[in-house]
Amino acid sequence: MACERDYLLMMLERPGGHITQTAEILGITRESLWKKASFGGGKGGMAGKGV
């Protein structure tokens, strides 16, 4: 979902891009955040977007 990724990107900007801190703020695990945001560069992922 593009909306969810946009929200995650916005949240990542708050603690300076720190995945662990963002996950804590969102109340999810770091792994869940990683999967939801598709950092691995898969289809629709955020790899290479400056995060």
MODELLER restraints for C-alpha pairs under 7 A, 6 or more apart:
rsr = mdl.restraints
at = mdl.atoms
rsr.add(forms.Gaussian(group=physical.xy_distance, feature=features.Distance(at['CA:5:A'], at['CA:37:A']), mean=5.71, stdev=0.5))
rsr.add(forms.Gaussian(group=physical.xy_distance, feature=features.Distance(at['CA:8:A'], at['CA:37:A']), mean=6.88, stdev=0.5))
rsr.add(forms.Gaussian(group=physical.xy_distance, feature=features.Distance(at['CA:11:A'], at['CA:22:A']), mean=6.45, stdev=0.5))
rsr.add(forms.Gaussian(group=physical.xy_distance, feature=features.Distance(at['CA:12:A'], at['CA:18:A']), mean=6.56, stdev=0.5))
rsr.add(forms.Gaussian(group=physical.xy_distance, feature=features.Distance(at['CA:12:A'], at['CA:19:A']), mean=6.80, stdev=0.5))
rsr.add(forms.Gaussian(group=physical.xy_distance, feature=features.Distance(at['CA:12:A'], at['CA:22:A']), mean=5.75, stdev=0.5))
rsr.add(forms.Gaussian(group=physical.xy_distance, feature=features.Distance(at['CA:15:A'], at['CA:21:A']), mean=6.56, stdev=0.5))
rsr.add(forms.Gaussian(group=physical.xy_distance, feature=features.Distance(at['CA:15:A'], at['CA:22:A']), mean=6.56, stdev=0.5))
rsr.add(forms.Gaussian(group=physical.xy_distance, feature=features.Distance(at['CA:17:A'], at['CA:51:A']), mean=6.10, stdev=0.5))
rsr.add(forms.Gaussian(group=physical.xy_distance, feature=features.Distance(at['CA:19:A'], at['CA:30:A']), mean=6.43, stdev=0.5))
rsr.add(forms.Gaussian(group=physical.xy_distance, feature=features.Distance(at['CA:20:A'], at['CA:30:A']), mean=5.43, stdev=0.5))
rsr.add(forms.Gaussian(group=physical.xy_distance, feature=features.Distance(at['CA:23:A'], at['CA:29:A']), mean=5.62, stdev=0.5))
rsr.add(forms.Gaussian(group=physical.xy_distance, feature=features.Distance(at['CA:23:A'], at['CA:30:A']), mean=5.27, stdev=0.5))
rsr.add(forms.Gaussian(group=physical.xy_distance, feature=features.Distance(at['CA:23:A'], at['CA:33:A']), mean=6.12, stdev=0.5))
rsr.add(forms.Gaussian(group=physical.xy_distance, feature=features.Distance(at['CA:37:A'], at['CA:45:A']), mean=6.38, stdev=0.5))
rsr.add(forms.Gaussian(group=physical.xy_distance, feature=features.Distance(at['CA:37:A'], at['CA:46:A']), mean=6.58, stdev=0.5))
rsr.add(forms.Gaussian(group=physical.xy_distance, feature=features.Distance(at['CA:38:A'], at['CA:45:A']), mean=4.39, stdev=0.5))
rsr.add(forms.Gaussian(group=physical.xy_distance, feature=features.Distance(at['CA:38:A'], at['CA:46:A']), mean=6.17, stdev=0.5))
rsr.add(forms.Gaussian(group=physical.xy_distance, feature=features.Distance(at['CA:39:A'], at['CA:45:A']), mean=5.48, stdev=0.5))
rsr.add(forms.Gaussian(group=physical.xy_distance, feature=features.Distance(at['CA:39:A'], at['CA:46:A']), mean=5.17, stdev=0.5))
rsr.add(forms.Gaussian(group=physical.xy_distance, feature=features.Distance(at['CA:39:A'], at['CA:47:A']), mean=5.25, stdev=0.5))
rsr.add(forms.Gaussian(group=physical.xy_distance, feature=features.Distance(at['CA:40:A'], at['CA:47:A']), mean=6.28, stdev=0.5))
rsr.add(forms.Gaussian(group=physical.xy_distance, feature=features.Distance(at['CA:41:A'], at['CA:47:A']), mean=4.65, stdev=0.5))
